[in-house]
């Protein structure tokens, strides 16, 4: 299937689509936010901040806003309090689970490979 971003479903990989996707999810915190929300579901801002060690409120807010604009994360007011906001992955954002699992598998295999090569030297 043809898309303006590349050819979907073919053996060829579109460098443009891959680069744009990596850029969308790049940065120190975005993947950690996505993984946290995959594991925990709907989460309040302060719980996200507590759960992702080292992230500042300013950077968390910025990355959540970018993920929201790109339909990865939804933002809703809590039913319990009008000042509490909750974040969760959108259905589209949840499609990242298989990609992240593949990256995790590759990463484990890659670092085992590097360890093995270091032992040989």
C-alpha beads as a LAMMPS data file, in Angstrom:
LAMMPS data file: protein, C-alpha beads

121 atoms
120 bonds

1 atom types
1 bond types

-500.0 500.0 xlo xhi
-500.0 500.0 ylo yhi
-500.0 500.0 zlo zhi

Masses

1 110.0

Atoms # bond

1 1 1 0.000 0.000 0.000
2 1 1 1.379 3.382 -1.015
3 1 1 1.599 6.267 1.446
4 1 1 3.185 9.666 1.094
5 1 1 5.609 8.499 3.797
6 1 1 6.717 5.275 2.123
7 1 1 5.539 1.913 0.862
8 1 1 3.742 -0.097 3.526
9 1 1 3.802 -3.875 3.430
10 1 1 6.765 -4.229 1.077
11 1 1 10.184 -5.680 1.770
12 1 1 11.753 -2.286 1.202
13 1 1 12.204 -0.028 4.208
14 1 1 11.556 3.664 3.752
15 1 1 14.430 5.614 5.289
16 1 1 12.194 8.698 5.402
17 1 1 9.424 6.966 7.358
18 1 1 11.923 5.368 9.757
19 1 1 13.754 8.662 10.326
20 1 1 10.524 10.561 10.975
21 1 1 9.318 7.878 13.383
22 1 1 12.592 7.829 15.302
23 1 1 12.555 11.629 15.487
24 1 1 8.981 11.597 16.819
25 1 1 9.986 9.268 19.663
26 1 1 13.498 10.593 20.250
27 1 1 14.736 12.295 23.365
28 1 1 15.687 11.061 26.773
29 1 1 12.159 10.724 28.173
30 1 1 9.558 9.947 25.498
31 1 1 10.211 6.206 25.337
32 1 1 10.243 6.023 29.132
33 1 1 6.877 7.818 29.221
34 1 1 5.400 5.443 26.634
35 1 1 6.722 2.337 28.409
36 1 1 5.463 3.621 31.779
37 1 1 1.983 4.194 30.322
38 1 1 2.026 0.780 28.613
39 1 1 2.742 -0.849 31.974
40 1 1 0.484 1.293 34.168
41 1 1 -2.375 2.550 32.016
42 1 1 -4.080 5.834 32.875
43 1 1 -1.771 7.824 35.153
44 1 1 -1.823 11.230 36.831
45 1 1 0.925 13.722 36.064
46 1 1 2.517 13.523 39.529
47 1 1 2.504 9.716 39.454
48 1 1 4.227 9.822 36.072
49 1 1 6.823 12.202 37.451
50 1 1 7.418 9.980 40.494
51 1 1 7.572 6.853 38.325
52 1 1 10.152 8.206 35.872
53 1 1 13.222 8.930 37.934
54 1 1 15.040 12.156 37.106
55 1 1 12.468 13.817 34.838
56 1 1 11.605 17.427 35.631
57 1 1 7.994 18.630 35.584
58 1 1 8.864 20.999 32.714
59 1 1 10.313 18.246 30.492
60 1 1 7.528 15.812 31.379
61 1 1 4.935 18.414 30.432
62 1 1 6.736 19.235 27.161
63 1 1 7.084 15.588 26.113
64 1 1 3.505 14.748 27.084
65 1 1 2.295 17.668 24.994
66 1 1 4.333 16.495 21.970
67 1 1 3.063 12.923 22.386
68 1 1 -0.494 14.284 22.696
69 1 1 -0.190 16.379 19.511
70 1 1 1.010 13.243 17.682
71 1 1 -1.931 11.132 18.975
72 1 1 0.285 8.848 21.055
73 1 1 -1.032 10.016 24.447
74 1 1 -4.463 11.269 25.448
75 1 1 -5.061 13.805 28.185
76 1 1 -8.222 13.932 30.274
77 1 1 -9.418 15.557 33.453
78 1 1 -9.811 13.126 36.309
79 1 1 -13.344 12.216 37.325
80 1 1 -12.289 12.648 40.957
81 1 1 -10.950 16.196 40.717
82 1 1 -11.205 18.948 38.132
83 1 1 -7.570 19.940 38.705
84 1 1 -6.155 16.423 38.316
85 1 1 -5.193 15.416 34.788
86 1 1 -4.632 11.832 33.673
87 1 1 -2.622 10.598 30.722
88 1 1 -2.869 7.323 28.870
89 1 1 -1.848 5.882 25.543
90 1 1 -4.332 6.300 22.730
91 1 1 -5.288 3.193 20.735
92 1 1 -2.765 4.418 18.162
93 1 1 -0.129 4.828 20.894
94 1 1 -0.739 1.265 22.081
95 1 1 0.369 0.022 18.646
96 1 1 3.916 0.911 19.756
97 1 1 3.935 -2.124 22.069
98 1 1 5.043 -4.593 19.393
99 1 1 7.678 -2.163 18.103
100 1 1 9.077 -1.634 21.595
101 1 1 9.099 -5.389 22.223
102 1 1 11.079 -5.886 18.994
103 1 1 13.534 -3.135 19.975
104 1 1 13.913 -4.696 23.430
105 1 1 14.659 -8.123 21.901
106 1 1 17.142 -6.624 19.458
107 1 1 18.819 -4.640 22.251
108 1 1 19.263 -7.689 24.463
109 1 1 20.671 -9.715 21.565
110 1 1 22.923 -6.839 20.500
111 1 1 24.453 -6.308 23.926
112 1 1 24.897 -10.076 24.405
113 1 1 26.655 -10.067 21.019
114 1 1 28.938 -7.228 22.111
115 1 1 29.705 -9.007 25.395
116 1 1 30.527 -12.195 23.496
117 1 1 32.845 -10.332 21.106
118 1 1 34.583 -8.614 24.029
119 1 1 35.214 -12.003 25.687
120 1 1 36.851 -13.323 22.492
121 1 1 39.323 -10.449 22.237

Bonds

1 1 1 2
2 1 2 3
3 1 3 4
4 1 4 5
5 1 5 6
6 1 6 7
7 1 7 8
8 1 8 9
9 1 9 10
10 1 10 11
11 1 11 12
12 1 12 13
13 1 13 14
14 1 14 15
15 1 15 16
16 1 16 17
17 1 17 18
18 1 18 19
19 1 19 20
20 1 20 21
21 1 21 22
22 1 22 23
23 1 23 24
24 1 24 25
25 1 25 26
26 1 26 27
27 1 27 28
28 1 28 29
29 1 29 30
30 1 30 31
31 1 31 32
32 1 32 33
33 1 33 34
34 1 34 35
35 1 35 36
36 1 36 37
37 1 37 38
38 1 38 39
39 1 39 40
40 1 40 41
41 1 41 42
42 1 42 43
43 1 43 44
44 1 44 45
45 1 45 46
46 1 46 47
47 1 47 48
48 1 48 49
49 1 49 50
50 1 50 51
51 1 51 52
52 1 52 53
53 1 53 54
54 1 54 55
55 1 55 56
56 1 56 57
57 1 57 58
58 1 58 59
59 1 59 60
60 1 60 61
61 1 61 62
62 1 62 63
63 1 63 64
64 1 64 65
65 1 65 66
66 1 66 67
67 1 67 68
68 1 68 69
69 1 69 70
70 1 70 71
71 1 71 72
72 1 72 73
73 1 73 74
74 1 74 75
75 1 75 76
76 1 76 77
77 1 77 78
78 1 78 79
79 1 79 80
80 1 80 81
81 1 81 82
82 1 82 83
83 1 83 84
84 1 84 85
85 1 85 86
86 1 86 87
87 1 87 88
88 1 88 89
89 1 89 90
90 1 90 91
91 1 91 92
92 1 92 93
93 1 93 94
94 1 94 95
95 1 95 96
96 1 96 97
97 1 97 98
98 1 98 99
99 1 99 100
100 1 100 101
101 1 101 102
102 1 102 103
103 1 103 104
104 1 104 105
105 1 105 106
106 1 106 107
107 1 107 108
108 1 108 109
109 1 109 110
110 1 110 111
111 1 111 112
112 1 112 113
113 1 113 114
114 1 114 115
115 1 115 116
116 1 116 117
117 1 117 118
118 1 118 119
119 1 119 120
120 1 120 121
